[in-house]
Amino acid sequence: MLLEVKDLRVHYGKAEVLKGVSISVDEGAVVSIIGANGAGKITLLRTISGLKNPTSGEIWFKGSRIDGMPSYAIARMGISHVPAGRQVFAPLTVLDNLRIGAHASSDKSQLNRDLDAIYESFPVLRQRLGQKAGSLSGGEQQMLAIARALMANPKLLIMDEPSMGLSPVVVDRVCGIIKDIHEHGLSIILVEQNAAIGLSLATKAYVLETGMVILEGDQNLANDERVIKSYLGG
């Protein structure tokens, strides 16, 4: 077990947003979390990453308890977070954004090897190295955000709405990148508003509703009448 979340409860003020959520991520899995806006998906991701402290519950990663740890310490343990809306460092170049992703490493030879691997997986970024990140297209910025997270050599990649605001052609390209990352053995937690995409990529899936897990399964959740009616437009 790579990651285990146990009975997680999170509040914003007096409002309880997560109400005893438990999920697990095996080595090499793609775990999709689907649910309507306000279900608690983003709060769950932020709490795993250390951006939000839980009220109660436990989060275990690689056998160590991490709930309540600062986000930088969690990142150094091997969890990288690709936030919604891409959030690249717009005034900096593409290369500087990539180097920031590897900020915890002091090994220059490893940095160069990692950059070469990124250029192979994201050839468009090689062509844009000296360009300011803010001048990239939406799809290119999403690729940069993913590549920057991969520069940290994570064990677990958290992806929040990677298809948001992208054209169908670019969405297909991003889905291909996610599949390729998975095939290389990296574990992924994926929150995707497009439930069909999220389930198609998943080896395991959870459905969140008003802060609680109401369904758990795999790609076959796409055949569940409740999922079809609520999330797949059936």
C-alpha positions as a LaTeX table, in Angstrom:
\begin{tabular}{lrrr}
\hline
Residue & $x$ (\AA) & $y$ (\AA) & $z$ (\AA) \\
\hline
Met1 & 0.00 & 0.00 & 0.00 \\
Leu2 & 1.51 & 3.32 & $-1.09$ \\
Leu3 & $-1.06$ & 5.71 & 0.41 \\
Glu4 & $-3.86$ & 5.13 & 2.90 \\
Val5 & $-6.34$ & 7.75 & 4.07 \\
Lys6 & $-8.30$ & 6.70 & 7.15 \\
Asp7 & $-11.55$ & 8.29 & 8.33 \\
Leu8 & $-10.46$ & 11.79 & 7.29 \\
Arg9 & $-12.51$ & 14.72 & 8.55 \\
Val10 & $-11.79$ & 18.29 & 7.47 \\
His11 & $-13.51$ & 21.54 & 8.39 \\
Tyr12 & $-13.56$ & 25.03 & 6.95 \\
Gly13 & $-14.69$ & 27.01 & 9.95 \\
Lys14 & $-17.75$ & 25.23 & 11.31 \\
Ala15 & $-18.53$ & 23.52 & 8.01 \\
Glu16 & $-17.44$ & 19.88 & 7.81 \\
Val17 & $-16.29$ & 19.31 & 4.23 \\
Leu18 & $-14.92$ & 15.77 & 4.55 \\
Lys19 & $-16.94$ & 13.47 & 6.76 \\
Gly20 & $-14.88$ & 10.37 & 7.42 \\
Val21 & $-13.30$ & 9.73 & 4.00 \\
Ser22 & $-11.16$ & 6.61 & 3.57 \\
Ile23 & $-9.30$ & 5.76 & 0.37 \\
Ser24 & $-6.20$ & 3.77 & $-0.57$ \\
Val25 & $-3.70$ & 3.86 & $-3.41$ \\
Asp26 & $-1.66$ & 0.79 & $-4.35$ \\
Glu27 & 1.75 & 0.96 & $-6.00$ \\
Gly28 & 1.33 & 1.68 & $-9.70$ \\
Ala29 & $-2.40$ & 2.42 & $-9.48$ \\
Val30 & $-4.44$ & 5.20 & $-11.05$ \\
Val31 & $-7.11$ & 6.16 & $-8.52$ \\
Ser32 & $-9.84$ & 8.41 & $-9.89$ \\
Ile33 & $-12.05$ & 10.44 & $-7.58$ \\
Ile34 & $-15.25$ & 11.71 & $-9.11$ \\
Gly35 & $-18.06$ & 13.78 & $-7.73$ \\
Ala36 & $-20.01$ & 16.97 & $-8.23$ \\
Asn37 & $-18.70$ & 20.43 & $-7.38$ \\
Gly38 & $-18.63$ & 20.81 & $-3.61$ \\
Ala39 & $-18.29$ & 17.08 & $-2.96$ \\
Gly40 & $-14.92$ & 17.58 & $-1.25$ \\
Lys41 & $-12.57$ & 16.37 & $-3.98$ \\
Ile42 & $-10.22$ & 19.36 & $-3.92$ \\
Thr43 & $-10.19$ & 19.44 & $-0.12$ \\
Leu44 & $-9.14$ & 15.79 & $-0.10$ \\
Leu45 & $-6.24$ & 16.47 & $-2.47$ \\
Arg46 & $-5.13$ & 19.56 & $-0.54$ \\
Thr47 & $-5.18$ & 17.65 & 2.74 \\
Ile48 & $-3.10$ & 14.79 & 1.33 \\
Ser49 & $-0.58$ & 17.35 & 0.02 \\
Gly50 & $-0.38$ & 19.18 & 3.35 \\
Leu51 & $-2.05$ & 22.36 & 2.11 \\
Lys52 & $-4.93$ & 21.84 & 4.54 \\
Asn53 & $-4.80$ & 20.34 & 8.03 \\
Pro54 & $-7.37$ & 17.67 & 8.90 \\
Thr55 & $-9.64$ & 17.89 & 11.91 \\
Ser56 & $-9.18$ & 14.17 & 12.53 \\
Gly57 & $-8.22$ & 10.98 & 10.76 \\
Glu58 & $-4.91$ & 9.66 & 9.47 \\
Ile59 & $-2.92$ & 9.77 & 6.23 \\
Trp60 & $-0.15$ & 7.21 & 5.72 \\
Phe61 & 2.38 & 7.35 & 2.88 \\
Lys62 & 5.05 & 4.69 & 2.36 \\
Gly63 & 4.48 & 3.49 & 5.92 \\
Ser64 & 4.83 & 6.93 & 7.55 \\
Arg65 & 2.05 & 9.07 & 8.93 \\
Ile66 & 1.98 & 12.44 & 7.14 \\
Asp67 & $-1.26$ & 14.18 & 8.19 \\
Gly68 & $-0.44$ & 17.57 & 9.66 \\
Met69 & 3.05 & 17.67 & 8.12 \\
Pro70 & 3.99 & 20.82 & 6.14 \\
Ser71 & 3.49 & 20.60 & 2.41 \\
Tyr72 & 7.20 & 20.99 & 1.57 \\
Ala73 & 8.05 & 17.98 & 3.75 \\
Ile74 & 5.35 & 15.89 & 2.09 \\
Ala75 & 6.64 & 16.91 & $-1.33$ \\
Arg76 & 10.15 & 15.81 & $-0.38$ \\
Met77 & 8.77 & 12.43 & 0.67 \\
Gly78 & 7.59 & 11.90 & $-2.89$ \\
Ile79 & 4.14 & 13.43 & $-3.46$ \\
Ser80 & 3.83 & 15.93 & $-6.31$ \\
His81 & 0.65 & 17.94 & $-6.88$ \\
Val82 & $-0.48$ & 19.31 & $-10.24$ \\
Pro83 & $-3.11$ & 21.89 & $-9.24$ \\
Ala84 & $-6.20$ & 22.82 & $-11.20$ \\
Gly85 & $-5.77$ & 25.77 & $-13.52$ \\
Arg86 & $-2.15$ & 24.78 & $-14.26$ \\
Gln87 & $-0.61$ & 27.59 & $-12.14$ \\
Val88 & 2.74 & 27.75 & $-13.89$ \\
Phe89 & 5.16 & 30.54 & $-12.95$ \\
Ala90 & 4.09 & 32.80 & $-15.81$ \\
Pro91 & 6.96 & 35.37 & $-15.77$ \\
Leu92 & 9.62 & 32.63 & $-15.77$ \\
Thr93 & 10.83 & 30.62 & $-18.73$ \\
Val94 & 9.78 & 27.05 & $-19.39$ \\
Leu95 & 13.26 & 25.87 & $-18.38$ \\
Asp96 & 13.15 & 27.80 & $-15.11$ \\
Asn97 & 9.75 & 26.26 & $-14.33$ \\
Leu98 & 11.20 & 22.80 & $-14.88$ \\
Arg99 & 14.21 & 23.55 & $-12.70$ \\
Ile100 & 11.91 & 24.72 & $-9.91$ \\
Gly101 & 10.29 & 21.28 & $-10.01$ \\
Ala102 & 13.68 & 19.77 & $-9.18$ \\
His103 & 14.51 & 22.29 & $-6.45$ \\
Ala104 & 15.11 & 19.59 & $-3.83$ \\
Ser105 & 17.86 & 17.95 & $-5.89$ \\
Ser106 & 21.46 & 19.19 & $-5.86$ \\
Asp107 & 22.72 & 16.58 & $-8.34$ \\
Lys108 & 23.32 & 18.46 & $-11.61$ \\
Ser109 & 23.95 & 15.31 & $-13.63$ \\
Gln110 & 20.64 & 13.86 & $-12.41$ \\
Leu111 & 18.93 & 17.15 & $-13.26$ \\
Asn112 & 20.21 & 16.94 & $-16.82$ \\
Arg113 & 19.08 & 13.33 & $-17.14$ \\
Asp114 & 15.64 & 14.26 & $-15.83$ \\
Leu115 & 15.40 & 17.16 & $-18.27$ \\
Asp116 & 16.31 & 14.87 & $-21.16$ \\
Ala117 & 13.54 & 12.47 & $-20.09$ \\
Ile118 & 11.06 & 15.36 & $-19.95$ \\
Tyr119 & 12.06 & 16.54 & $-23.42$ \\
Glu120 & 11.46 & 13.03 & $-24.75$ \\
Ser121 & 7.99 & 12.85 & $-23.18$ \\
Phe122 & 7.08 & 16.50 & $-23.89$ \\
Pro123 & 8.89 & 17.47 & $-27.12$ \\
Val124 & 6.92 & 20.71 & $-27.42$ \\
Leu125 & 8.56 & 21.96 & $-24.21$ \\
Arg126 & 12.04 & 21.49 & $-25.70$ \\
Gln127 & 11.01 & 23.93 & $-28.41$ \\
Arg128 & 9.82 & 26.47 & $-25.82$ \\
Leu129 & 12.63 & 26.39 & $-23.25$ \\
Gly130 & 13.46 & 30.09 & $-23.41$ \\
Gln131 & 9.85 & 31.20 & $-23.74$ \\
Lys132 & 7.95 & 32.67 & $-20.79$ \\
Ala133 & 5.51 & 30.13 & $-19.38$ \\
Gly134 & 2.66 & 32.65 & $-19.41$ \\
Ser135 & 2.88 & 32.95 & $-23.18$ \\
Leu136 & 2.23 & 29.24 & $-23.77$ \\
Ser137 & $-1.13$ & 27.94 & $-24.92$ \\
Gly138 & $-3.43$ & 26.38 & $-22.33$ \\
Gly139 & $-2.49$ & 22.88 & $-23.41$ \\
Glu140 & 1.22 & 23.67 & $-23.32$ \\
Gln141 & 0.88 & 25.16 & $-19.85$ \\
Gln142 & $-0.85$ & 21.97 & $-18.66$ \\
Met143 & 1.99 & 19.90 & $-20.08$ \\
Leu144 & 4.49 & 22.17 & $-18.35$ \\
Ala145 & 2.66 & 21.82 & $-15.03$ \\
Ile146 & 2.75 & 18.03 & $-15.33$ \\
Ala147 & 6.39 & 18.03 & $-16.42$ \\
Arg148 & 7.36 & 20.34 & $-13.54$ \\
Ala149 & 5.76 & 17.93 & $-11.06$ \\
Leu150 & 7.57 & 14.98 & $-12.64$ \\
Met151 & 10.93 & 16.75 & $-12.25$ \\
Ala152 & 10.66 & 16.01 & $-8.52$ \\
Asn153 & 10.75 & 12.26 & $-9.30$ \\
Pro154 & 7.64 & 11.60 & $-7.21$ \\
Lys155 & 6.27 & 8.27 & $-6.04$ \\
Leu156 & 2.72 & 9.64 & $-6.18$ \\
Leu157 & 1.40 & 12.23 & $-8.63$ \\
Ile158 & $-1.79$ & 14.09 & $-7.66$ \\
Met159 & $-3.60$ & 15.63 & $-10.63$ \\
Asp160 & $-6.48$ & 18.06 & $-10.17$ \\
Glu161 & $-8.70$ & 18.59 & $-13.22$ \\
Pro162 & $-5.99$ & 18.15 & $-15.90$ \\
Ser163 & $-8.52$ & 18.49 & $-18.75$ \\
Met164 & $-10.16$ & 21.66 & $-17.46$ \\
Gly165 & $-10.50$ & 24.38 & $-20.11$ \\
Leu166 & $-8.72$ & 22.43 & $-22.84$ \\
Ser167 & $-9.91$ & 21.63 & $-26.34$ \\
Pro168 & $-10.90$ & 18.01 & $-27.11$ \\
Val169 & $-7.73$ & 17.47 & $-29.14$ \\
Val170 & $-5.53$ & 18.65 & $-26.27$ \\
Val171 & $-7.57$ & 16.64 & $-23.75$ \\
Asp172 & $-6.80$ & 13.50 & $-25.78$ \\
Arg173 & $-3.11$ & 14.41 & $-25.70$ \\
Val174 & $-3.14$ & 14.95 & $-21.93$ \\
Cys175 & $-4.94$ & 11.63 & $-21.42$ \\
Gly176 & $-2.23$ & 9.97 & $-23.48$ \\
Ile177 & 0.41 & 11.52 & $-21.23$ \\
Ile178 & $-1.38$ & 10.23 & $-18.12$ \\
Lys179 & $-1.51$ & 6.72 & $-19.62$ \\
Asp180 & 2.19 & 6.89 & $-20.45$ \\
Ile181 & 3.07 & 8.03 & $-16.91$ \\
His182 & 1.05 & 5.13 & $-15.52$ \\
Glu183 & 2.72 & 2.64 & $-17.85$ \\
His184 & 6.07 & 3.76 & $-16.43$ \\
Gly185 & 4.87 & 2.67 & $-12.98$ \\
Leu186 & 4.02 & 5.97 & $-11.32$ \\
Ser187 & 1.00 & 5.98 & $-8.99$ \\
Ile188 & $-1.60$ & 8.67 & $-9.67$ \\
Ile189 & $-4.56$ & 10.21 & $-7.87$ \\
Leu190 & $-6.77$ & 11.84 & $-10.49$ \\
Val191 & $-9.63$ & 14.23 & $-9.86$ \\
Glu192 & $-11.47$ & 14.84 & $-13.10$ \\
Gln193 & $-14.77$ & 16.69 & $-13.52$ \\
Asn194 & $-15.30$ & 14.70 & $-16.71$ \\
Ala195 & $-16.24$ & 11.42 & $-15.04$ \\
Ala196 & $-16.01$ & 9.45 & $-18.29$ \\
Ile197 & $-12.36$ & 10.43 & $-18.67$ \\
Gly198 & $-11.60$ & 9.78 & $-15.01$ \\
Leu199 & $-13.12$ & 6.30 & $-15.07$ \\
Ser200 & $-11.51$ & 5.38 & $-18.41$ \\
Leu201 & $-8.06$ & 6.00 & $-16.94$ \\
Ala202 & $-8.68$ & 4.42 & $-13.54$ \\
Thr203 & $-7.59$ & 1.13 & $-12.07$ \\
Lys204 & $-9.62$ & 2.08 & $-8.99$ \\
Ala205 & $-12.25$ & 4.75 & $-8.44$ \\
Tyr206 & $-14.18$ & 6.44 & $-5.65$ \\
Val207 & $-17.33$ & 8.53 & $-5.88$ \\
Leu208 & $-17.55$ & 11.40 & $-3.37$ \\
Glu209 & $-20.85$ & 13.00 & $-2.46$ \\
Thr210 & $-21.23$ & 15.75 & 0.17 \\
Gly211 & $-17.92$ & 14.82 & 1.77 \\
Met212 & $-18.45$ & 11.06 & 1.93 \\
Val213 & $-17.41$ & 8.09 & $-0.21$ \\
Ile214 & $-20.65$ & 6.61 & $-1.52$ \\
Leu215 & $-19.22$ & 4.19 & $-4.11$ \\
Glu216 & $-15.91$ & 2.38 & $-4.63$ \\
Gly217 & $-14.86$ & 0.20 & $-7.55$ \\
Asp218 & $-12.98$ & 0.25 & $-10.84$ \\
Gln219 & $-13.77$ & 1.18 & $-14.43$ \\
Asn220 & $-16.98$ & $-0.82$ & $-14.14$ \\
Leu221 & $-18.44$ & 2.03 & $-12.09$ \\
Ala222 & $-19.19$ & 3.51 & $-15.51$ \\
Asn223 & $-21.96$ & 0.90 & $-15.73$ \\
Asp224 & $-23.48$ & 1.75 & $-12.35$ \\
Glu225 & $-26.92$ & 3.32 & $-12.75$ \\
Arg226 & $-26.22$ & 5.96 & $-10.08$ \\
Val227 & $-22.98$ & 7.01 & $-11.78$ \\
Ile228 & $-24.62$ & 7.06 & $-15.22$ \\
Lys229 & $-27.49$ & 9.18 & $-13.99$ \\
Ser230 & $-25.45$ & 11.63 & $-11.91$ \\
Tyr231 & $-22.11$ & 11.92 & $-13.70$ \\
Leu232 & $-22.26$ & 10.46 & $-17.20$ \\
Gly233 & $-25.32$ & 12.26 & $-18.52$ \\
Gly234 & $-27.47$ & 9.11 & $-18.72$ \\
\hline
\end{tabular}
